[in-house]
């Protein structure tokens, strides 16, 4: 009798109205491939805490910004950590998984990140700029983001926000990793069209840049996306370190690269299940 296959609860919001992306298409494709190795069930993020006890592991994918279901997400985290439920990505991430505090930490550490302060009254600590970006500390997907002139950037605001100088970048580029292994890179040649992506061939320096943040995050397993912009001086600066549910833009890849990513994710999940004791097979 064959060994029982690992059971995966795959968390996604198939109806989330993402701008320029179709979460549902990506997750339909990924689950169709993961079913070759795992028994899968899909659920909305609001249902994950109640359902996860019947599975060997939870895979969090395109579940949308947690601000839309913060109460359910906090319950899910608390119950998963208390019960030792294997969650992929593991809930120990230091990037967007816990909000935007890491942008302040990386700024203070002198890392190549868009300079960031945590209060409008700290504006004097940033490079001078004509415009500034003000965004919620717990924001995601550009929710609540405002670009304001310098005269308004230091004004008191409601809520917990971050302030950054507006960078007139040449383009954005994203680096995608499974565990600590680089998979592919995509860039948006038009800054006004963030999700109109094309393949990007990174230089060794580009990869060194991206790996610094993956290593800083210390996640042994999981999928990470390092988002950066090419600043006017030619250097890359970190925009976001997405380690909770990064959209993968698999539709922008050729078949070989896409298949390679899926193979890497499957292998990573098997390793993760083996190390966590979550596999019953």
C-alpha positions, 0 to 999 in steps of 0.5 A: 500500500503506498505511503499517504501523501502529505496534506497541504492547506493552501491559503489564497483569496481567489477573488482579491481584486489585485491591480494588474495581476490575477491571483486566481490564475497563478494559484490555479496553475500552482495548485494543479502542479503541486497536486502531483506531489501533495493532497491539496485543499484551498481556503480563504485566509479567514478560514485558515485558523479553523481548518489547519488542524486537519493538514500536515502543513499550511502554504500561504500564497496569494492571500492578499494584504492582511489589513483586509482580515487582520483579526483572522490573520492574527488568530491564525498566527497565534494558533499556528505558533502555539500548536506548532503547525508547519506554515510555509513561509515559516512565520519567523520572517523579518520582512513584510510578514511583520509590517514595514519596521524592517525598512527602519531597521535596514536604514539604521543599519546602513543597508542599500534601502530607500531611506526611511523614518518612522515619523513625519517629525523625523524628516530632517534625517532623510536626504532632502527631496522635492517630494516624499512618500508617506505610507502606513507602516502596516500597508500593502499593495500601495494601500494608503500610500501618498506622495506629497510635496516637501511642505506637507511631508512633516505635517502630523498625520493620523495613524502609524506611518513611514516617510521616504524621499520620493526616488525618481527611479529608472525602473523597478526589478524583482528577484525571486528566491526559493529557500536561498536559491535564486530562481529568476528576475523580472523588471518593469521598464515603465515605472508607471506600469509596475506589473507590466513585467519582462525577464531581467538578466541580473548582473553578479552585483545585482544578485549580491544585492538581492542575496544580502536581504535574503540572508538578512531575513534568515528564513530557512525555507520559503519563497521571497521576492526582493523588490528594488529600484534602480536609483538615479545614481545607478545603484539598486535600493530596496523597496520591499522584502516580501516574505509572506505571500509574494505574487510570483508573476509566473505568467511572465516566464517562459516554460522552462523557467516556470517549470524550474520554479515549480520544481524548486518549490516542490523540493523545498516543500518536501524538505520543509515537511521532512524537517518539521515532521509535518509529512505523514508519508 
